[in-house]
Each structure stands twice: as structure tokens, then as C-alpha cells.
Amino acid sequence: MTNILTLRVDPKYVAELNRGYSLILKDAIQNKDLLEEEGEIIRLVDHHNRYIGTGYYGHQNKGIGWILTTKEHEQIDQAFFNKKLTIALSHREDYFTDSDTTAFRIFNGEGDGIGGLSIDYFDGYYMVSWYSEGIYSFREHVYNALNDLVEYKAIYEKKRFDTKGQYIDQDDFVMGTEGDFPIIVKENGMNFAVNLNDGAMTGIFLDQRDVRRAIRDHYADGTNMLNTFSYTGAFSVAAALGGATKTTSVDLAKRSLAKTIEQFSVNGIDYEAQDIKVMDVFHYFKYAVRHELKFDLVVLDPPSFARTKKMTFSTAKDYPKLLADAIALTEKDGIIVASTNNASFGMKKFKTFIDQAFKDTNTKYKIVDQYGLPKDFRANRDFPEFNYLKVVFIKKLSK
């Protein structure tokens, strides 16, 4: 990777790149036919041949690579990766000394200066996620940096990229001593069972940490709570620990039942006193209406896109309808936690979805709280798409 390929940027994309936008869009490059192998170092220039930045070639969603530096003579070598990881670790020093939270993100892609790479910490274990074949070509540098800078029980990796038309999402042990999973991590004093060698998911989405704490500390007490698209039931655990009288967790995935029971159990919660349903959320809404079920606290955290045999769901077009269904099941003065991780729209657009749903149902509401990514998920705030998480706590007003 000593050869550096010079690519010319279309004039209409230059200003944004100069302003710090680090994702290299496919349409931004005029001579992209020169690109051959992912992982190539690329030098970006404008139409006057003025330097813009240096990065790498790697397909990730709508991009073909990331800018890594805007210093023309900076080398993308071992020292570069050590420096970026050292800075990232310095931003998380407080997390490492917090005994109540032993799972967090230590490196968040472009927010820490290397797009396409994330690293999570789970009580001594590290999980490295690679989002393109391009960034994966730098794995030796990243693992050398981790080896130099952190003490670890073991390091695992997840490959999340498309190779030869086949999507790869697999887990691999990299180095250290293999773990005996699940391990139990803490989050604001709550326990969660985590697997680093069991498919695409670990068992908990770390970016929702602040939201779970808010539910436990401020919204759950005395409520009958519904958790839709519940995955392993982490929001339900937070609600139960916060004093909810009962929780109902609904997810279509069959393994969600065992995983949710596990999360309740590691917190000493009687899972048999909770309701865990393996079924389509949209079918559950109809079931709840038929049985006249109502809830004081409803969590809506759907995937950005989902497909079943009978329907296709996209948050970008279907969230208002989903929220309208939830409004029908929410008690007056109840709280709906509306969440999305869809990066294609920002918080302002998300709030128009919320307003549309309440207008469509002729219901008044008040936004009482909102959240984005937690501090360990560092993001460039100048470009909202990188701060992808949007969570709004909405009170359904009685009048």
C-alpha cells in the first residue's frame, strides 16, 4: 500500500469535504475508474489540483472510502493508527474508572478519525467491527495498536462487509484468551449478558445506554410497559429495575425469548412475572387492540429496514404509521419512547414524523425529553447523519 492514487473531486463536493465531511461518496470522484483494490491509499484533489485529503478506498453503504487526514504529508502507517487510538482512549478515561459501567465504545469510526472502524469494550474484552474490505486491509496496524496500548483478556472481530456479492457478518477470535460466554457486563449498575462469538449481535446496543438509564430512573416507576422490537429485552430490564409493575416484550425473532429470559435472570428479575411474546409487532398491535390492552410506557425502536413474507417496513416512510399504532395503545398521560437509528434523516425530520402521527390520530402531545448518541460514540456534530441515533420521549396528553 505504498502507491498513492490521486483522485479528482467533482467541484460540487469540494466545499463539504473541506468543511470536514470525511465520507467519500461515489459520485464525488470524477476518475473513480482508476480504483482497483480496496485498501488503496487515495489522495484527493480539486479540479485545480489543490490538495483536499488522504484516505483509503473501501465500499461502505453509499461511500467508496473515507478521508483519514487533511495533512498533506502525514503517512497512513503504524504510527498514525497508534496516534488515533491513543487519542480515542484518552477521551474514554472516565469510563474505564467507572465500576458501574463496564461496556462502552472506545473507537467510533469517523468520529475518532478512521471511518469504517469501531471498537467496543466489554469488561476486558474488545470487539473490533470492520465495515469494509478496505479498512479490513489495515487490520495488522489496528491490532498492533491495541496490543501496544491496552490490556485485554481477548480481542474479537466482526466483519460487516460485502465480498464477491455475499454479505459477511461473522465473528472471529483474534488474540488473547478465548472467553467463556456469556459474560456479564454492567451498565449504570444494570447487568447484561453479552456474547462476542454468537452471530451478528452481542446482546446489547451500547448506543442506547443513556436512554435505558432515563427509563429506569425517571419513567418506569409504577408503569405497565410495552417494549416493541425488543431484541434481548434490555429496555424491559431497565423498566423492571425502575419499578415497572409489568413489562411486555415483543419481537419476531425466535431466539429473543431465551435471550430476554437471560437478561431478566442476570438482574434477579422473575421473568415469569413478565410477558415475553415472539410475534410480529404489527400483529401484536392488532392483538392488543382486540383485547383492549393499554400501556403507560411504550418503547418503539424498530430496525431501519425490515422485510417479512407479507410486508416491508422502512422507518423513512413507515414510522408515522407505526407511531400511530402505538398511540392507540398508550394510556392518556402515558409516555412513548420513539427511537430510530436511520442515518438518512435528522432529528428535525424525525419530529415531523411524530407530529404527523399525532395529527393523524387527532391526539395532543408534548415532547418531554430527547437523546442522541452517548459521549463515547463520538461523532462530527457538523454532519447530523453521523450522529444517527434519535430518541424522543413523548407524553400523550389527556387534553
N, C-alpha and C positions, 0 to 999 in steps of 0.2 A: 504493500500500500504506500510505496514511496512516490509513485507517479501521482501528480495532482492534475485533475482535469478542470479546465476553465470553461464555465458555462455562462451564457449571456442571459440576463434577466430582461423580460419584457418591461418596457418603461412604466406601464401602469401598475406594476407590482413593486417598483423600486422604493417608493416612499415608505410603504408599510414595512418592508424588510429593514430599511434604515432606521425605522422607529422601534425596532426590537422584535418584530414578528419573526419567530425562528423556524416555523414550518415552511418547507419549500414546496409550494404547490406545483402540480404537474404543468398547469397552464402558464406558470410564471417563467418557465425556461424555454428559450427560443431554439436552442440547439440540443435538445434532450436526446436526439438520435445518437449522440456521441457516448451516451451512457451504456455501459456493458454489464458490469458485475456489481451487485450490491456490496456495499462496504467501501467503494472507491471514495477517496477524498476528493471533494469538489470545491473549486474556487469560483465564487460568484462575482460577476462584474456587471456594470450597467452598459448601456449602448455606447457610452463614451469610454468604455474600458476602465472605468473607475471601480476600485475595489469595494465590495459590499460585505463579504464574509466568507468564511471557510467552514465546510461541513462535510456530511457524508451522504452517499446515495443509499436509500433504503425505502421500500414501499410500505406506507402505513396509512390506511384509510385513504384520504384524499391527497396525501402528500407523497413526495418521492424522496424525501430526506429532510434533514434538519441542519440549520446553521449551528455550529458549535462555538465559534469565536468570530469576533469582528476585529481582532488584532491581526493585521496582515501577516506578520512574521511569526505568529505563535504556532508551534508544532502540535499536531494531534498525536501525542506519544504517551508513554507511560507516565511521565511527569504531569501531563495535562490531566489524565484521569485521577491521579493521586490528589492533585490540587482540587479538582471539582468535588471529590468525595470528602476531602478534609474540610472544605467549607460547608458542605451539606451536613456533616456530622456536628460541626460547631453550632449550627442552627437548632440542633435537637438535643443539646446537652441537658436541658431541664427534663426532658422525657426519660433519659437514661437514669436519672436520680429519683424518679417518681415511683415508689413501690406500689402505688395503687393502679398504675398503668404500665403494663409490660408488653404492649403490642402497639406499634406505630410505624409510620413510614419514615425512612431515613434518606431516601432519594426519590424525588418526584419529577422525573423526566425533564422537560424543558424548563420547569420552574427552578431546577437546580443546575441547568446549563447543558444537559445532554438529553435531547428529545429521543423518545423511543425506549427509555430505560427507567424502570422503577425498582426500588429495593425496600422491602418491608422487614421489620424486626419483630420476632416473636419469642421473647424471653430467652435470648441467647441463640436462637436460630434465625438465619437470614434467608429470605426468599427473593431471588432476583428474577424479574419479569422482563422478557425481551419482546419487543413489539414489531420487529422487522428482521429479516435476514441480514440487512445491512449493519444494524447495531450489534447483532449477534457475532459478527466477524471481529468485533473488538473485545470479545469475552475474556481473552487472556489478560488484557490490560485491566479490566474491571475486577477480575478475581485476584490478580496480583495486588491491586489497590486494597481490596478488602482484607487480604492476607496480611498486608503491611499495617493496616490502620485499625482493625477491630479484633477483639477476642470473640470467638464464636464456638458454639457447640457443633454446629454443622451449617453448611450452605446448600440450599436447594435452588432450582431454577424452574421457571415456566417459560416455554416458548409459545408465543402467541402470534404466529405469522404464517403467511400463505407460501407454501413451497410447491412448485410444479402443479398448481391448480388444486392442491389439497391443503385444507386448513389444519394447522398443527396446534394443539394445545395440550402439551404433555408435561409431566413433572419428572425431574431427574435430580438425584442426589449428586452433589458436586464434590464436596470435601468436608472433612471433619469426622464426627462420629454420628452415624445414622440415628435418627430419633425414634423413640417408641411412641407412636401416635395413637390417639390424640394426645397433645399436650394441653395443659390448662394455662391460659394467659389471663391477665387481669386488665380491666378497662374501667377506670374510675371506681375501682373496688368490686365490680361485677366480674364473674368468671365466664370464660368462653372456651369451649373445646375447639381445638384447631388441628387440622390435618394438612401437612405440606406435601403429602405424597398420594393424594386421593382425588385425582381429576382436576378440573379447571378451577374449582373454588376451594378456599381454605376453611370456610365455615363461618366467616365474619367479614363484613365490608368495613374496613378501618375508617373510611371517609365519613361514616355516619356516627362517629364517636360522640360528638357534641350533641347530636340530635337524641341519641339514646339517653344521655345524661339529662337533657332537658325533660324528656318524657318521664324518667324516673323521679326527678327532683321537683318538677313543677306541674305536671299534667295528669299523672296516673292515679293519684290517691282517690280511692272510692269509686273508680270508674269501671264500667263494663267495656272492655277494649276489643276492637277488631283489627287484626293485622293481616292485610291482604298482600299477596305475592311475598309470603312470609319467609321463604328460603329456610333458614335454620331457626327462625323464631327469635332472633336477637332483640327486636323491638318488644316482643311479648315478654321476654325475660326482664327487660328494663321496666316495663309496666307493672309486672307482678312484684318486682322488688320495690317499686314505688307505691305499692298499696292498692293496686287494681283488685277489685273483688273477683274478677274473672277475665281471662283472655281467650280470644278465639283466633287461631292462626290458620290461614287458608293458603295453600299452594298446590299447584298441579303436579309437581314432581313427587314421585312416589317415595323417594328417599328423604323427603322433607319431614316425614313423620318420625323416623328414627333419629334424625339429626335434631329435631326440635325437642324430642323427649330427652336427648342427651344434654342439650343446653339448659333445660329446666333442672335436670338432675344434678349437674355440677354446681348449681346455685342453691341446692337444697329445697327446691320448689316441688311440690307434689304435682306432677304432670297430669295425674288422673283427675285433678280438680280443674284442669284447663281443657279447652276444646281445641283439638287439632284435626283439621279436615284436609284430606288430599282430594282436591277437586278444582276445577276451573273457577277462577274468581268470578267471572261473569255469570256462570251457572249458580254460584253461591249467592250473588246479589238477588237473583230471581227467587232462590230458595228462601232467603231472608225476608223478602217482601211477602211471599206466600205465608210465612209463619209469623209475620208481623214482629220481626226482631228489630230491636233498636240498640244503638251503642252510644256511649258518652265520648268515646275516643276512637277515632278511625285512622289507621295509617295506610296511605296509598303510596307505594314505592315500586311501580311497575318497571320491567325492563324497557329499554328504549324501543325495542322491536321484538315482537313475538309472533309465532305462527302456530296455529293448531290446525287440525283437519278441517274445521268448519270456519275459521276466521283468521284474519291477520290484524295485529294490533301495532300501532305506531304512536308513540307519545306526541309526535309532532302534529298529528291530525286527530287523534282519538282521545286525548286527555280530557277535554271538556265533557265528553260523554261519560267517561269513567268517573269523573268527579261528580257529575250529576247523579249517577247511580249511588255513589257514596253519600251524597247529601240526603237522599231518601231514607237512608238507614241511620242517620245521625240524629240524636236527640236534640231538642232545642237547647241552646246554650252549650252544646257539645263541641268538641274540637276535632277538626280534620287536619292531619299532618300530610300535606301534599308534597311529594318529592319526585324529582326526576334527575337522572344523570345524563340526559341528552345534551350533547355539546353543540347541537346545531341551532339552538336558540338560547337567549339570555333570560335573566330574571324578569326584565320588563315584559317580554313576550309571554313568559310563563304566567305572569299575573293577569294578562289579558285572557288566558285560558280559564283561570279561576273566575274572573269577572263574568265571562260568557256562561259558565256553568251555573253560577248563582242566578244570573238573569234568566237563563232558560228555565230554571226551576222556580222562578219568582220568589227567591229567598234572599234575605238580607244577611250580610256577613261583615266580619271585622278581622283584619289581619292582626294577630297579636304577637307574632314572633317570626323570625326568618333566619336561615343559616345558609352558608356556602361551605367551601372546603375548610377543614380544620387547619391549624397553623403548620402542622408537619407536612401537609400537602401543599407545598409552596407552588404558587402559580403567578404568572405575569398578569397583574390586575389590569394592565392596559388593554388586554385582549380577553374579553369575558369567556370566549369559548374554552380557554384553558382552565378557567375556574368553573368547571362544568356542573358541579353539584348545586341544585337549587331546592331548598326545603322551606315551605311556608306553613306556619301554624295558623289555621283559620277557625274563628269562632262562628258557629251558626247561630245567628241572633233570633231571639224569640219574637221580637217585634221589629 
